[in-house]
Amino acid sequence: MVHPIRRLLLLLLLILILLPAPKAMALHENPVPFRLGHMDASGTSLHHRSSLYLNGEWQFYWQQLLSPSSFNDRTTAFQWVQVPHVWKSNETAPSNEGYATYRMTMTLHPDDVSTLKGIYIHGIASAYYLWVNGELLLENGVVGMDQTSMSPKHYSRVAVFQPKQQELEIVIQVSNFVQRKGGIWEKIELGEADSILFAREKSMTLQTFISSGLFLIGLYHLALYWFRKRDKIAFYMAICSLLFSIRTMLLGDNILVRLLPQLDWELMVKVEYLSPYLSIPLFMLFVRELYPKETTAWVTRITLLVGFVFCATVLVFPARVFTYTMSAFQIYTALVLTYIVGVFIVAAYRRREHARLQCSVILLMIAGVTNDMLYHNHVITSIDFSPLGIYIYLFAQTLIIAFRYSQFQYKVERMSEELKDWNAKLEERIRERTHELEASHTELRIAYDQLNRMEESRRSLIANISHELKTPMTTIQGYIKAMIDGIVPMNDSKPLQMVYGKVLFVGRLVQDLFELSKLESNQIKFAFTTVPVKEFLDSVLMQFQLDIRSKGYEFELFRDERLTHENPNVIIDQDRILQVMTNLLYNAVKFTPEGGSITVRASRTAQSELLIEVKDTGVGMEEDVIPHVFERFYKGARHKPLNRDGTGLGLSIVKEIVTQHGGQVGVTSRLQEGSTFYFTLPLRDEREELSDVIG
């Protein structure tokens, strides 16, 4: 399959070959006889052909400026010259500087009389006047007999006129004292006015297309260099493109002069010469940057040095001096381009990137440059090919760079996709690892919290044991010391019973402390089971009703109708919750006078919780005591219990057990009106996990 870039270049090559073909062939056509200063076009009307080229033998009057009226005297001496030609190219014009008059006549077809005709002057160096049948049609600059009296001007012109007879006389005055070339060195075209104007428009359109294309290519590469300063290839290509664009506008129809007619002729010629003089060294730097291993450093330095000399000559000297350097520059250009072709051939042999394509397009450009060298030196008859050849080469470079960038972009996209896949895999591994670390961190945090609780529980246990054992141990020591000292008789049972009671209290105290410490440090494992609320309440009623009533108290258990009707489940460690009920009920007994009442009420809250309340008619408590009743060993202003069997840890144990079940405890009380202790347990369905209860 043909590469897209090569396919496009083949199309451009075809355009290069076919576009100028009609013009090139027209240069060699000579359908109308033109000899000894006369062209006989009476046999064919200009309506049937696009134009006639006035190429042939003209009368030539060297060092004479003759007006049409001067030719009424037929005795004026003249010579025959072949037009187009350049002065000093034959013996008729021995110098490139001077002035002369050209004259020819022609016979038109009768149909061409009284119709608009046009004359297209492609190039006359470097000032001229044009007459047709004695009428001055064109003035390009000021024709003079020396350098001070003439004013140069050089760009293509079209003159439109209407012949009133078949015979035409064309007279042209030319002067040149400012540059190396003088005379009518390009073709003169005559034809129907519409055809001539169209020919000029077509030529200017092509020239504008090429120059604007080169200018845009230059701006494009300049932008590339602006965004990536390391890309010197883009910089060299940008400057070369802009220089060639300017030079193209100064060739042929000289579009730049048409756009800016007020520009100084000397300045325009300097720009015209500086463009190629700068371009060749820059192009050498471009090749050096493109294939550094195939380019010799000393050749590059010599190329730059010679190019600098040519540029300095243009800047320092006037046009009548520096224009003579063109021949030497053409030799220099031929040598440099030959070397560059060798570099590309070596690069292609070494299979450097796009080297074969570079060889193809550089040969096109060199063919165009060689054609123009031979054409402007009047070795061959042709037209300007170099602008189009250079345009194709630079356009090809743009395509190569664009292709390179697209390949780079493709690689970046592919690498991005691969990187995206790797990132996805890496993110997945990071998530897994993070999950593992979070799990480990959670376990460590739980273990750390548990250790903290165990440590705090240990310290609190030691402190509490030390504090709470101090009083009973002191009492026991006092009685024993009194017995030893004989103060209390050894056979007296009352002190011994007192000591025995204190020992039992200490035992219960130590047991409660150890249990509370284990609860706080999560060392006690709960055996959670799903228990219907009705079954749990029946067990409470059965276990405590007889015992509490036997102690002289009224005891009642009330159930919410919703609980009776729905009978939901509760997930609990039944032994521990019974321990909670035991502590609450006997705590109520402790603070309630005999004959009082103790009531248990079970209900369902709006938050789907089981609420159990233990209400007594005891002594109650003050408001400032209520927030502290669940603290261990709290000794507030609460009224003394009616019996002294408690250790002061029961309510703390209740709070820890309920908290481990996911519930809450609380109390409401009024002094001398009794207290209501309550706790909640989450109601759960049998399908729910036990972990939800303790979570």
C-alpha positions as CSV (number, residue, x, y, z in Angstrom):
1,M,0.0,0.0,0.0
2,V,1.4,3.4,-1.0
3,H,2.3,5.6,2.0
4,P,-0.1,8.6,2.4
5,I,2.7,11.1,2.3
6,R,4.2,9.6,-0.8
7,R,0.8,9.5,-2.5
8,L,0.4,13.2,-1.9
9,L,3.9,14.0,-3.1
10,L,3.2,12.0,-6.3
11,L,0.1,14.2,-6.8
12,L,2.2,17.4,-6.3
13,L,4.8,16.1,-8.7
14,L,2.1,15.6,-11.3
15,I,0.9,19.1,-10.8
16,L,4.5,20.4,-11.1
17,I,4.8,18.6,-14.5
18,L,1.4,19.4,-16.0
19,L,0.8,22.9,-14.6
20,P,3.5,24.8,-16.6
21,A,3.4,22.4,-19.6
22,P,1.1,24.6,-21.8
23,K,3.2,27.6,-21.1
24,A,6.5,25.8,-21.7
25,M,5.2,24.4,-25.0
26,A,3.9,27.8,-26.0
27,L,7.4,29.2,-25.7
28,H,8.6,27.0,-28.5
29,E,5.6,27.6,-30.7
30,N,6.2,30.0,-33.6
31,P,3.1,29.7,-35.8
32,V,3.4,33.2,-37.2
33,P,6.5,34.3,-39.3
34,F,8.6,36.9,-37.6
35,R,11.7,37.9,-39.4
36,L,13.7,41.1,-40.0
37,G,11.6,43.1,-37.6
38,H,8.2,42.2,-39.0
39,M,5.5,39.7,-37.9
40,D,2.8,38.8,-40.4
41,A,-0.3,37.7,-38.4
42,S,-2.8,38.5,-41.1
43,G,-3.5,34.9,-41.8
44,T,-5.0,34.1,-38.3
45,S,-7.2,36.2,-36.1
46,L,-6.2,36.6,-32.5
47,H,-9.8,35.5,-31.7
48,H,-8.7,31.9,-32.5
49,R,-5.6,31.8,-30.3
50,S,-4.8,32.8,-26.8
51,S,-1.8,35.0,-27.6
52,L,1.3,35.5,-29.7
53,Y,4.8,35.7,-28.3
54,L,6.8,38.5,-30.0
55,N,9.9,36.5,-30.1
56,G,12.1,37.1,-33.1
57,E,14.4,39.6,-34.8
58,W,13.8,43.2,-33.7
59,Q,15.5,46.4,-34.9
60,F,18.0,47.4,-32.3
61,Y,19.4,50.9,-31.8
62,W,22.3,50.8,-29.3
63,Q,23.0,54.0,-27.3
64,Q,20.0,55.7,-28.9
65,L,16.7,56.7,-27.4
66,L,14.4,57.1,-30.4
67,S,10.7,58.0,-30.3
68,P,8.2,56.6,-32.9
69,S,8.4,59.9,-34.8
70,S,12.2,59.4,-35.3
71,F,11.6,56.5,-37.6
72,N,10.0,58.6,-40.2
73,D,13.7,59.1,-41.3
74,R,14.6,55.7,-42.7
75,T,18.3,56.5,-42.7
76,T,18.9,55.8,-39.0
77,A,21.4,52.9,-38.6
78,F,20.3,49.8,-36.6
79,Q,21.2,46.2,-35.9
80,W,19.1,43.0,-35.7
81,V,18.8,41.3,-32.3
82,Q,16.9,38.2,-31.2
83,V,14.4,39.1,-28.5
84,P,14.4,38.1,-25.7
85,H,18.1,38.7,-25.0
86,V,20.4,40.3,-22.4
87,W,22.9,43.0,-23.2
88,K,26.4,41.8,-23.5
89,S,25.1,38.5,-24.7
90,N,26.1,39.4,-28.3
91,E,28.2,42.0,-30.2
92,T,25.2,44.3,-30.7
93,A,25.2,45.3,-27.0
94,P,28.8,45.3,-25.9
95,S,27.9,46.4,-22.3
96,N,25.3,45.6,-19.7
97,E,25.0,49.2,-18.9
98,G,23.6,51.7,-21.4
99,Y,20.4,52.5,-23.3
100,A,18.8,51.4,-26.5
101,T,15.6,51.4,-28.6
102,Y,13.8,48.3,-29.9
103,R,11.4,48.4,-32.9
104,M,9.2,46.0,-34.7
105,T,6.1,46.0,-37.0
106,M,3.4,43.5,-37.5
107,T,0.3,43.0,-39.7
108,L,-2.9,42.0,-38.0
109,H,-5.8,40.1,-39.3
110,P,-8.7,42.4,-40.5
111,D,-10.9,41.0,-37.8
112,D,-8.5,42.2,-35.1
113,V,-8.8,45.8,-36.1
114,S,-10.9,48.0,-33.8
115,T,-11.0,45.3,-31.0
116,L,-9.2,45.6,-27.7
117,K,-5.8,44.1,-27.6
118,G,-3.3,43.7,-24.8
119,I,0.5,43.6,-24.5
120,Y,2.0,41.6,-21.5
121,I,5.5,42.8,-20.7
122,H,7.0,40.0,-18.5
123,G,10.4,41.5,-17.9
124,I,12.6,44.3,-19.1
125,A,15.6,45.5,-17.1
126,S,15.5,48.0,-15.7
127,A,13.4,51.0,-17.0
128,Y,11.4,51.3,-20.2
129,Y,8.8,53.1,-22.3
130,L,6.4,51.4,-24.7
131,W,4.7,52.9,-27.7
132,V,2.2,51.3,-30.0
133,N,1.5,53.2,-33.3
134,G,3.0,56.3,-31.7
135,E,0.9,56.1,-28.5
136,L,2.8,55.9,-25.2
137,L,1.1,53.0,-23.4
138,L,3.6,52.1,-20.6
139,E,6.2,53.9,-18.5
140,N,8.1,51.7,-16.1
141,G,10.6,53.8,-14.2
142,V,12.4,56.7,-15.9
143,V,14.5,56.0,-19.0
144,G,17.8,58.0,-19.0
145,M,21.2,58.2,-20.7
146,D,23.2,57.8,-17.4
147,Q,22.8,56.6,-13.9
148,T,21.7,59.9,-12.5
149,S,19.0,60.6,-15.1
150,M,17.3,57.2,-15.0
151,S,15.1,55.7,-12.3
152,P,14.8,51.9,-12.2
153,K,11.5,50.0,-11.9
154,H,11.0,46.4,-12.5
155,Y,7.7,44.4,-12.6
156,S,5.5,43.0,-15.2
157,R,2.9,45.3,-16.9
158,V,0.0,45.0,-19.2
159,A,-1.0,47.6,-21.7
160,V,-4.5,47.6,-23.3
161,F,-5.1,49.4,-26.7
162,Q,-7.4,49.4,-29.7
163,P,-5.7,49.2,-33.0
164,K,-7.3,51.3,-35.8
165,Q,-5.5,49.7,-38.6
166,Q,-3.9,46.4,-39.5
167,E,-0.3,47.6,-39.3
168,L,1.2,48.0,-35.9
169,E,4.5,49.6,-34.9
170,I,5.9,48.7,-31.5
171,V,8.7,50.8,-30.1
172,I,10.4,50.2,-26.7
173,Q,13.1,52.4,-25.1
174,V,15.3,50.7,-22.4
175,S,18.0,51.9,-20.1
176,N,20.0,50.2,-17.4
177,F,22.8,51.6,-15.2
178,V,22.0,49.8,-11.9
179,Q,22.4,46.1,-12.2
180,R,24.1,43.3,-14.1
181,K,21.3,42.6,-16.6
182,G,19.9,45.0,-19.1
183,G,17.6,44.7,-22.1
184,I,14.4,42.8,-22.9
185,W,15.3,39.5,-21.2
186,E,11.8,38.0,-20.9
187,K,9.1,37.4,-23.5
188,I,6.5,39.9,-24.7
189,E,3.0,38.5,-25.2
190,L,0.3,40.1,-27.4
191,G,-3.3,39.0,-27.8
192,E,-6.9,39.7,-27.1
193,A,-7.2,42.0,-24.0
194,D,-9.3,39.5,-22.1
195,S,-6.8,36.7,-22.8
196,I,-3.8,38.8,-21.8
197,L,-5.4,40.0,-18.6
198,F,-6.5,36.4,-17.8
199,A,-2.9,35.2,-18.5
200,R,-1.6,37.8,-16.1
201,E,-4.2,37.0,-13.4
202,K,-3.4,33.3,-13.7
203,S,0.3,33.9,-13.4
204,M,-0.2,36.2,-10.4
205,T,-2.6,33.7,-8.8
206,L,-0.1,30.9,-9.1
207,Q,2.6,33.2,-7.7
208,T,0.4,34.3,-4.9
209,F,-0.6,30.7,-4.1
210,I,3.0,29.6,-3.9
211,S,4.2,32.6,-1.9
212,S,1.3,32.5,0.5
213,G,1.7,28.8,0.9
214,L,5.4,29.2,1.7
215,F,4.5,32.0,4.1
216,L,1.9,29.9,6.0
217,I,4.4,27.0,6.1
218,G,6.9,29.3,7.6
219,L,4.5,30.6,10.2
220,Y,3.4,27.0,11.1
221,H,7.0,25.9,11.7
222,L,7.7,29.2,13.6
223,A,4.8,28.3,15.9
224,L,6.2,24.8,16.4
225,Y,9.6,26.3,17.3
226,W,7.9,28.8,19.6
227,F,6.2,26.1,21.6
228,R,9.3,23.8,21.5
229,K,12.5,25.8,21.5
230,R,14.6,22.6,21.2
231,D,13.2,21.9,17.8
232,K,15.8,23.7,15.6
233,I,14.6,21.9,12.5
234,A,11.3,23.8,12.7
235,F,13.2,27.1,13.2
236,Y,15.4,26.6,10.1
237,M,12.4,25.5,8.0
238,A,10.4,28.5,9.2
239,I,13.1,31.0,8.2
240,C,13.8,29.3,4.9
241,S,10.0,29.3,4.0
242,L,9.6,32.9,4.9
243,L,12.6,33.9,2.8
244,F,11.5,31.9,-0.2
245,S,8.0,33.4,0.2
246,I,9.4,36.9,0.0
247,R,11.7,36.0,-3.0
248,T,8.7,34.4,-4.8
249,M,6.8,37.7,-4.4
250,L,9.7,39.6,-6.0
251,L,10.0,37.3,-9.1
252,G,7.8,37.2,-12.2
253,D,4.9,39.5,-11.8
254,N,6.6,41.0,-8.7
255,I,3.5,41.0,-6.5
256,L,5.3,42.8,-3.6
257,V,6.0,45.8,-5.8
258,R,2.4,45.9,-6.9
259,L,1.3,45.8,-3.3
260,L,3.8,48.4,-2.1
261,P,4.8,50.5,-5.2
262,Q,6.3,53.2,-3.0
263,L,9.1,50.9,-1.9
264,D,12.6,51.8,-3.0
265,W,13.9,49.8,-5.9
266,E,17.4,49.3,-4.4
267,L,15.8,48.0,-1.2
268,M,13.7,45.5,-3.1
269,V,16.7,44.2,-5.1
270,K,18.6,43.8,-1.8
271,V,15.7,41.8,-0.4
272,E,15.5,39.7,-3.6
273,Y,19.2,38.8,-3.4
274,L,19.4,38.3,0.4
275,S,16.6,35.8,0.3
276,P,18.5,33.0,-1.5
277,Y,21.9,34.2,0.0
278,L,20.5,33.5,3.5
279,S,18.4,30.5,2.6
280,I,21.3,28.3,1.4
281,P,23.3,28.5,4.7
282,L,20.1,28.0,6.7
283,F,19.2,25.1,4.5
284,M,22.6,23.6,5.2
285,L,22.0,24.0,9.0
286,F,18.6,22.3,8.5
287,V,20.3,19.3,6.8
288,R,22.9,19.3,9.5
289,E,20.2,19.1,12.2
290,L,18.3,16.5,10.3
291,Y,21.1,14.1,9.6
292,P,24.0,15.1,11.9
293,K,26.0,11.9,11.5
294,E,26.0,12.1,7.7
295,T,26.9,15.8,7.6
296,T,30.5,17.0,8.0
297,A,31.1,19.8,10.4
298,W,33.8,21.6,8.4
299,V,31.6,21.6,5.2
300,T,28.9,23.2,7.2
301,R,31.2,25.9,8.6
302,I,32.5,26.7,5.1
303,T,29.0,26.9,3.7
304,L,28.0,29.4,6.5
305,L,31.2,31.4,6.0
306,V,30.7,31.8,2.2
307,G,27.0,32.5,2.7
308,F,27.9,35.3,5.2
309,V,30.3,36.8,2.6
310,F,27.6,36.9,0.0
311,C,25.1,38.5,2.4
312,A,27.7,41.1,3.6
313,T,28.3,42.0,-0.1
314,V,24.6,42.7,-0.6
315,L,24.3,44.8,2.5
316,V,27.5,46.8,1.9
317,F,27.5,47.4,-1.8
318,P,24.8,48.9,-4.2
319,A,22.9,46.8,-6.7
320,R,25.2,47.7,-9.6
321,V,27.9,45.9,-7.6
322,F,26.3,43.0,-5.7
323,T,24.2,41.8,-8.6
324,Y,27.4,40.6,-10.2
325,T,27.8,38.1,-7.4
326,M,24.8,36.1,-8.7
327,S,26.9,34.0,-11.1
328,A,29.4,33.0,-8.3
329,F,26.4,32.4,-6.0
330,Q,24.9,30.0,-8.5
331,I,28.1,28.0,-8.6
332,Y,28.2,28.0,-4.7
333,T,24.5,26.9,-4.7
334,A,25.2,24.0,-7.1
335,L,28.1,22.8,-5.0
336,V,26.1,23.0,-1.8
337,L,23.0,21.2,-3.2
338,T,25.2,18.5,-4.7
339,Y,26.7,17.9,-1.3
340,I,23.3,17.9,0.3
341,V,22.1,15.3,-2.2
342,G,25.1,13.2,-1.2
343,V,24.1,13.5,2.4
344,F,20.5,12.4,1.7
345,I,21.8,9.4,-0.4
346,V,24.1,8.3,2.5
347,A,21.2,8.7,4.9
348,A,18.9,6.7,2.7
349,Y,21.6,4.0,2.4
350,R,21.8,3.9,6.2
351,R,18.0,3.7,6.4
352,R,17.5,7.0,8.3
353,E,14.0,8.0,8.9
354,H,12.3,9.4,5.8
355,A,15.7,9.7,4.0
356,R,14.4,8.1,0.8
357,L,11.5,10.5,0.6
358,Q,13.9,13.4,1.3
359,C,16.0,12.3,-1.7
360,S,13.0,12.3,-3.9
361,V,11.8,15.8,-3.0
362,I,15.3,17.3,-2.9
363,L,15.8,16.2,-6.5
364,L,12.6,17.9,-7.4
365,M,13.8,21.1,-5.8
366,I,17.2,20.9,-7.4
367,A,15.6,20.3,-10.8
368,G,13.6,23.5,-10.4
369,V,16.6,25.5,-9.2
370,T,18.8,24.2,-12.0
371,N,16.1,25.0,-14.5
372,D,15.9,28.6,-13.3
373,M,19.7,29.0,-13.3
374,L,19.8,27.9,-17.0
375,Y,16.8,29.9,-17.8
376,H,17.9,33.2,-16.3
377,N,21.3,32.7,-17.9
378,H,19.5,32.3,-21.2
379,V,20.9,28.8,-21.8
380,I,17.5,27.3,-22.2
381,T,14.0,28.7,-22.9
382,S,11.7,27.9,-20.0
383,I,9.9,29.5,-17.1
384,D,10.5,29.8,-13.3
385,F,10.3,26.4,-11.8
386,S,12.2,26.9,-8.5
387,P,9.4,28.5,-6.5
388,L,7.1,25.5,-7.2
389,G,9.9,23.1,-6.6
390,I,10.9,24.7,-3.3
391,Y,7.2,24.9,-2.3
392,I,6.8,21.1,-2.9
393,Y,10.0,20.4,-0.9
394,L,9.0,22.5,2.0
395,F,5.4,21.2,1.9
396,A,6.8,17.7,1.9
397,Q,8.9,18.6,5.0
398,T,5.7,19.9,6.6
399,L,4.0,16.6,5.9
400,I,7.0,14.6,7.2
401,I,7.0,16.7,10.4
402,A,3.2,16.4,10.7
403,F,3.5,12.6,10.2
404,R,6.3,12.5,12.7
405,Y,4.1,14.4,15.2
406,S,1.2,12.1,14.5
407,Q,3.3,9.1,15.0
408,F,4.6,10.6,18.2
409,Q,1.0,11.4,19.2
410,Y,0.0,7.8,18.4
411,K,2.8,6.5,20.6
412,V,1.8,8.8,23.3
413,E,-1.8,7.7,23.1
414,R,-0.7,4.0,23.1
415,M,1.6,4.6,26.0
416,S,-1.2,6.5,27.7
417,E,-3.6,3.6,27.3
418,E,-0.9,1.2,28.6
419,L,-0.2,3.6,31.5
420,K,-4.0,3.8,32.1
421,D,-4.2,0.0,32.3
422,W,-1.2,-0.1,34.6
423,N,-2.7,2.7,36.7
424,A,-5.9,0.7,36.9
425,K,-4.1,-2.4,38.0
426,L,-2.0,-0.3,40.4
427,E,-5.0,1.4,41.8
428,E,-6.7,-2.0,42.3
429,R,-3.6,-3.3,44.1
430,I,-3.4,-0.1,46.1
431,R,-7.0,-0.5,47.0
432,E,-6.4,-4.1,48.1
433,R,-3.3,-3.1,50.0
434,T,-5.1,-0.1,51.5
435,H,-8.0,-2.4,52.5
436,E,-5.5,-4.7,54.1
437,L,-3.8,-1.9,55.9
438,E,-7.1,-0.4,57.0
439,A,-8.1,-3.8,58.3
440,S,-4.7,-4.2,60.1
441,H,-5.0,-0.6,61.4
442,T,-8.5,-1.3,62.6
443,E,-7.3,-4.5,64.4
444,L,-4.4,-2.6,65.9
445,R,-6.6,0.2,67.0
446,I,-9.1,-2.2,68.6
447,A,-6.2,-4.0,70.3
448,Y,-4.7,-0.6,71.3
449,D,-8.1,0.6,72.7
450,Q,-8.5,-2.8,74.5
451,L,-5.1,-2.5,76.0
452,N,-5.8,1.1,77.1
453,R,-9.1,0.0,78.6
454,M,-7.3,-3.0,80.3
455,E,-4.6,-0.6,81.6
456,E,-7.1,1.9,82.8
457,S,-9.2,-0.8,84.3
458,R,-6.1,-2.2,86.0
459,R,-5.1,1.1,87.4
460,S,-8.7,1.9,88.5
461,L,-9.0,-1.6,90.0
462,I,-5.9,-1.2,92.0
463,A,-6.9,2.3,93.1
464,N,-10.4,1.1,94.0
465,I,-9.2,-2.0,95.8
466,S,-6.7,0.1,97.8
467,H,-9.4,2.6,98.7
468,E,-12.3,0.3,99.3
469,L,-10.4,-2.3,101.3
470,K,-8.8,0.2,103.5
471,T,-11.9,0.7,105.8
472,P,-12.9,-3.0,106.3
473,M,-9.3,-4.1,106.7
474,T,-8.8,-1.4,109.3
475,T,-11.9,-2.6,111.1
476,I,-10.8,-6.2,111.0
477,Q,-7.3,-5.3,112.2
478,G,-8.8,-3.3,115.1
479,Y,-10.9,-6.1,116.4
480,I,-8.1,-8.7,116.1
481,K,-5.7,-6.3,117.9
482,A,-8.4,-5.8,120.6
483,M,-8.7,-9.5,121.1
484,I,-4.9,-10.0,121.2
485,D,-4.6,-7.2,123.7
486,G,-7.4,-8.7,125.8
487,I,-9.6,-5.7,125.5
488,V,-12.2,-7.8,123.7
489,P,-12.8,-11.3,125.2
490,M,-11.7,-14.2,122.8
491,N,-15.0,-16.0,123.3
492,D,-17.2,-13.0,122.4
493,S,-19.0,-13.9,119.2
494,K,-20.1,-10.4,118.3
495,P,-16.7,-9.1,117.3
496,L,-16.0,-12.4,115.4
497,Q,-19.3,-12.0,113.5
498,M,-18.4,-8.4,112.7
499,V,-15.0,-9.6,111.4
500,Y,-16.7,-12.4,109.4
501,G,-19.1,-10.0,107.8
502,K,-16.3,-7.7,106.8
503,V,-14.4,-10.6,105.2
504,L,-17.5,-11.5,103.2
505,F,-17.9,-7.9,102.1
506,V,-14.2,-7.8,101.0
507,G,-14.8,-11.0,99.0
508,R,-17.8,-9.6,97.2
509,L,-16.0,-6.3,96.7
510,V,-13.0,-8.0,95.1
511,Q,-15.3,-10.2,92.9
512,D,-17.4,-7.2,91.7
513,L,-14.2,-5.2,91.0
514,F,-12.7,-8.0,88.9
515,E,-16.0,-8.5,87.0
516,L,-16.3,-4.8,86.3
517,S,-12.7,-4.6,85.2
518,K,-13.2,-7.4,82.8
519,L,-16.4,-5.8,81.4
520,E,-14.6,-2.5,80.8
521,S,-11.7,-4.2,79.1
522,N,-13.9,-6.4,76.9
523,Q,-12.4,-9.6,78.4
524,I,-15.8,-11.1,79.1
525,K,-17.3,-13.0,76.1
526,F,-21.1,-12.7,75.8
527,A,-23.2,-15.7,74.7
528,F,-25.8,-13.9,72.5
529,T,-28.9,-15.8,71.6
530,T,-32.2,-14.8,70.1
531,V,-34.9,-14.7,72.8
532,P,-38.5,-13.7,72.4
533,V,-39.4,-10.8,74.7
534,K,-42.3,-12.6,76.2
535,E,-40.1,-15.6,77.2
536,F,-37.5,-13.2,78.7
537,L,-40.1,-11.3,80.7
538,D,-41.7,-14.5,81.9
539,S,-38.3,-15.7,83.2
540,V,-37.8,-12.3,85.1
541,L,-41.3,-12.7,86.7
542,M,-40.7,-16.3,87.6
543,Q,-37.2,-15.6,89.1
544,F,-37.8,-12.5,91.2
545,Q,-41.5,-12.3,92.0
546,L,-41.6,-14.8,95.0
547,D,-38.3,-13.6,96.5
548,I,-39.1,-9.9,96.4
549,R,-42.6,-10.5,97.8
550,S,-41.2,-12.7,100.5
551,K,-39.1,-9.7,101.7
552,G,-42.3,-7.7,102.3
553,Y,-42.5,-5.7,99.1
554,E,-45.2,-5.5,96.4
555,F,-43.9,-6.6,93.0
556,E,-45.7,-6.1,89.6
557,L,-44.6,-6.6,86.0
558,F,-46.5,-4.7,83.3
559,R,-46.1,-5.3,79.5
560,D,-46.9,-3.0,76.6
561,E,-49.8,-4.3,74.5
562,R,-47.6,-4.0,71.4
563,L,-45.1,-6.3,72.9
564,T,-47.8,-8.8,73.8
565,H,-49.3,-8.6,70.4
566,E,-46.2,-8.6,68.3
567,N,-43.8,-10.5,70.6
568,P,-40.6,-9.4,68.9
569,N,-37.2,-10.9,69.5
570,V,-34.3,-9.5,71.4
571,I,-30.7,-10.8,71.0
572,I,-29.1,-11.0,74.4
573,D,-26.8,-12.9,76.7
574,Q,-29.7,-14.0,78.9
575,D,-27.6,-14.6,82.1
576,R,-26.0,-11.1,81.9
577,I,-29.3,-9.4,81.4
578,L,-30.8,-11.3,84.3
579,Q,-27.7,-10.0,86.3
580,V,-28.7,-6.5,85.2
581,M,-32.3,-7.1,86.5
582,T,-30.9,-8.6,89.7
583,N,-28.7,-5.6,90.4
584,L,-31.6,-3.1,89.6
585,L,-34.2,-5.0,91.5
586,Y,-32.1,-5.5,94.7
587,N,-30.8,-2.0,94.4
588,A,-34.5,-0.9,94.6
589,V,-35.1,-3.2,97.6
590,K,-32.0,-1.7,99.3
591,F,-33.4,1.9,99.1
592,T,-37.1,1.1,99.6
593,P,-38.7,0.7,103.1
594,E,-40.4,-2.6,103.8
595,G,-44.0,-2.6,102.6
596,G,-43.1,-0.4,99.6
597,S,-43.7,-1.4,96.0
598,I,-41.3,-2.3,93.1
599,T,-42.7,-2.3,89.6
600,V,-41.2,-3.6,86.3
601,R,-42.6,-2.1,83.1
602,A,-41.7,-3.3,79.6
603,S,-42.6,-1.4,76.5
604,R,-41.5,-0.8,72.8
605,T,-40.1,2.6,71.9
606,A,-40.5,4.5,68.6
607,Q,-36.9,3.6,67.8
608,S,-37.8,-0.2,67.9
609,E,-36.1,-0.7,71.3
610,L,-37.2,-2.7,74.3
611,L,-37.5,-0.3,77.3
612,I,-37.4,-1.9,80.7
613,E,-38.1,0.3,83.7
614,V,-37.6,-0.7,87.4
615,K,-39.6,1.7,89.6
616,D,-39.5,1.8,93.4
617,T,-41.2,3.9,96.1
618,G,-38.0,4.3,98.1
619,V,-36.1,7.2,99.5
620,G,-35.2,8.7,96.0
621,M,-32.2,10.9,95.5
622,E,-31.3,14.6,95.0
623,E,-30.8,16.0,91.5
624,D,-27.0,16.6,91.8
625,V,-26.6,12.9,92.6
626,I,-28.4,11.5,89.5
627,P,-25.6,12.1,86.9
628,H,-23.1,10.1,89.0
629,V,-25.1,7.1,90.2
630,F,-23.6,4.8,87.6
631,E,-20.0,5.7,88.5
632,R,-18.1,3.1,90.6
633,F,-17.9,3.9,94.3
634,Y,-19.6,7.2,93.9
635,K,-20.1,8.7,97.4
636,G,-22.5,11.6,96.8
637,A,-25.2,13.1,99.0
638,R,-27.5,10.2,98.3
639,H,-29.5,9.0,101.3
640,K,-28.1,5.9,103.0
641,P,-29.5,2.6,102.1
642,L,-31.8,0.7,104.4
643,N,-29.3,-2.2,104.4
644,R,-25.6,-2.1,104.0
645,D,-24.9,-5.3,102.0
646,G,-23.9,-3.5,98.7
647,T,-20.4,-2.9,97.4
648,G,-21.3,0.3,95.3
649,L,-20.4,-1.4,92.0
650,G,-23.7,-2.9,91.0
651,L,-24.9,0.0,88.9
652,S,-21.5,0.3,87.2
653,I,-21.7,-3.3,86.2
654,V,-25.3,-2.7,84.9
655,K,-24.1,0.1,82.7
656,E,-21.2,-1.9,81.2
657,I,-23.5,-5.0,80.4
658,V,-26.2,-2.9,78.8
659,T,-23.6,-0.9,76.8
660,Q,-22.1,-4.2,75.5
661,H,-25.7,-5.1,74.3
662,G,-25.9,-1.8,72.3
663,G,-28.4,-0.2,74.8
664,Q,-28.4,2.7,77.2
665,V,-29.1,3.1,80.9
666,G,-30.6,6.0,82.8
667,V,-32.5,7.0,86.0
668,T,-35.1,9.5,87.1
669,S,-35.7,10.3,90.7
670,R,-37.2,12.7,93.3
671,L,-36.2,12.9,96.9
672,Q,-38.5,10.9,99.1
673,E,-40.6,9.9,96.1
674,G,-38.7,7.0,94.8
675,S,-36.6,6.3,91.7
676,T,-37.0,4.7,88.3
677,F,-34.0,3.0,86.7
678,Y,-34.3,2.0,83.1
679,F,-32.4,0.5,80.3
680,T,-33.0,-0.2,76.6
681,L,-32.2,-3.1,74.3
682,P,-32.4,-3.1,70.5
683,L,-35.1,-5.3,69.1
684,R,-33.9,-7.5,66.3
685,D,-35.3,-10.0,63.9
686,E,-33.9,-13.6,64.0
687,R,-32.2,-13.1,60.6
688,E,-30.0,-10.2,61.7
689,E,-26.4,-10.8,62.6
690,L,-25.4,-10.8,66.2
691,S,-22.6,-8.3,65.4
692,D,-25.3,-5.7,64.7
693,V,-26.3,-5.9,68.4
694,I,-22.8,-5.2,69.8
695,G,-21.7,-2.9,66.9
